[in-house]
Amino acid sequence: MKIHIKEAIGLGDILLFIALTCTFSLVSFITLFVSSLLFSLLLHLISSKGNKEKTVPLAGYMSLFFAISYIAYWSGLITNLYSL
């Protein structure tokens, strides 16, 4: 079963990726991006146990990860988010 790229990735995903590339340094971006993908995978596996739908709201999960990261930074749990 082949899926066209337009069916696999949405506009929200693309806009989020573009915004994130302009926000962090290269090393921080790669670290946080990979971490957010792993977070999204785990969250999706946990939350979709009984769900029959095959889509993954990647931009939503990644936004949640970055919101948590920023809250941790603003509250002082992470000292420097931009130079990991």
Steps between C-alpha positions, in 0.01 A plus 500: 500500500665820381416833661570827323704755697206745496293243688773420754603848615276799557544873466516536879795262512688694233433839662612369840824360352577832328433697819719268706795515262514877546476482879795292621869449422582193292604269786211609722256461211614147419493395867158651568356385167601138552379517861166640386463223241565236766256675736240505221550131429466402865199723555330364190568137596360561849196701394394292198464156658131461410487757222448362148605820323844474337596869496750661737450868597876562484488880513271487804720254688816693414336828604415343834863390540633847422242661730620276782862582412434875508308475829792304649740769375290789631453335839874442538505119469711531183770765524582549132264369234684656207844347539453134589 
